[in-house]
Amino acid sequence: MTPHDARRAAHALFAVCRAQGDARATLEGLQVFDDRLEGHAELKAALLSPFVAADAKHAITDQVSADLPLTSAARQTLLILADRHQLDGVHLLTTALQALVDRFDGRLDAEVTTAVPITDAQLTRLRAALADTTGQQVTLTVRVDPALVGGVVTRAGSVVYDGSLARQLARMKERLATQA
């Protein structure tokens, strides 16, 4: 399954789940299955092998999913993927569905990269500023990268706010080059 196929499938699944009111539960069920797949090498090998017949993959997926808290939409999706030898796309599908469900719920995951650790107060201010800017509830993941030298780089969805020292120096260099 390509990333494009996963996004298309996620949009279709989201439309169905949203109408049923269980989009978040469907997402969580798919995440549990994806975690189970990643956590069991033998299961993963069997379900992703091109040498295992589709009906065997269907039966294995059916058996594994019976023990998981899955909505009917999540279970049907997994069985369709098994029948089409596309269970390798579960993670891509789950990632794409996560973005749709979060956007619908007004949530946004953002990653903040700084050169040095930031305080809780700075983190709170940054979260509030992003929430004001995006109009969504923001969950932050903080990463420290000493190579950044200084400043902050924030990735919120597909938008990058680059306030790093390296970017500021690059802007100054561009301005000086155009003035010369």
N, C-alpha and C positions, 0 to 999 in steps of 0.2 A: 504494500500500500504506500503510495507516495504521500508527501505532506499535503498536496493539493487534494488528493482523494480523501484524506483524513478530514480536512476542513469541510469538504462537501458532505461527507457522511455525518460529521458533527452537526452541521446546520440542519440536515434532515432529521437527525435524532433529536436535536434540541427543539425543533418545531413540534414534533410529536409529544415529547416529554413536557414541554411548557403547557401545551393544551391539556395534558392530563394532570398538571400540577405537581409532577414529581421529577423535575429536571435535576435538582440537587441530589436527590436520592439515587437517581440513575447514574449520575456522575460518580457518586461515592461508591456505588456497587462496582462500576467499571474500574475504579481505582483499586478496590480490594482485589479484584481479579488480576489486574496488572501486577500488583504487589505479590500476589500468590505465584504468578508466573515467573516473576523475577527471583523469587525466593526459593524456587524448586528447580534445580538444573535438569532433572530427569523429565519433569512435566514440560518444561520449556522446550527441551530437545524433541520430545514427542509431538508437541503441538506445532512446532515451527519446522519440523523436518519435511522436506519435499517428498520423502519416501513413505510417509504415513498417509494412508488413504483418507479422503475427506470424511467418509462415514465413520472411520475410527476416531478422527479428530472431533467430529460431532459428538460421538458417544463420550469421549473423555471430557470434553467441554461441558456436556450435559451433566455428567457425574460431578465434576468439580463445582459447577455453578449451583448445584442443588444444595450444597453446604454453605453457600454464601448469601449474604443479605442483598439480593438483587431484585430490582424491579423487573416486571415482565419485559419492558423495553430493553433493559440492559441484557437480560438473558437472551432474548431474541437476537439482539445485535451480535452477541458473542457466538451464537450458533450459526448465524449467517456468515460471520467471518471465518468460522471453522470450516463451513461447507465450501467456502471460496479460497481456502488456503491463505487467508490474510490475517491470521491472528498475530503476525508480526507487527501489524499496524495498531494494536490495542493502545499502546502508549501514545502514539501520534494522535489517535482519535480522542483519547482521554485528555490530552493536553489541549487540543482544539475545543473540546466540549467545555473544559474548565474555563477557558477565556469567555465563551458565550454565556455560561451560567453566571460567572462573576460579573460580567457586564450587566446582565439582566438584574442581578441582585444589588447592583450599585457598588460592587467591590473592585478594588484594583490592587494588584500586587506590584510593588516597586522594589528595586534594588538600589541601594545607596553604596557607593564605593568612595572611601576616604583614604587619605594617606596615613592618618593616625586615628585611633579610636575616638568616637564622639561620645559626649555625655548623654544621659537620659533626657536632660532638658533640651539639648540640641536636637535629639531625635524626635522629641515631642513637637518642637517647633516645625521641624521639617515635615513631619506627618501632617500637621495642621495646614501648613502651606500647600502641600500637595492635595489635600482634601478640598481646600478652598479653590484651587486651580482646576481640579478635575470634576468637582462636584460628586465625588465618590468616597466611600469608606476605604482608607488606604492601609494596607499591611506592608510593613517595611522589612526587608532583609538587608542587613548591614555587612559589608565586606571591607576589610582593610587591605589596601595595596600600597606598600611603601614606594613603589615605582611611580605612583601618581604625583609625588613630591608635595603637592599642596592642593587645596580646594576639594570640591565634591563633584562626583558624576552620579546622576540619578537617572535610572531607566524605569519609566512608568509605562507599562504596556509597550507600544512601539515608539514612544517618544523618549528622547534622550535630552536631559538638561545637563550640559557640560560646563561646569564652573571650575574646571581644573586649572591649575597654574599652567600646565602645558598648553591648554587651549587658549588661555589668555595671552600667552607669549606668541602663539601662532597667529592670533588676531593682530597683535602689535606688529609682527613681522609683515603680515599682509598689508597693513596700513602704510608702513614705511616703504614697502616695495611699490605701492601705487602712487605714493607722493614723490618718489625719486624720478 
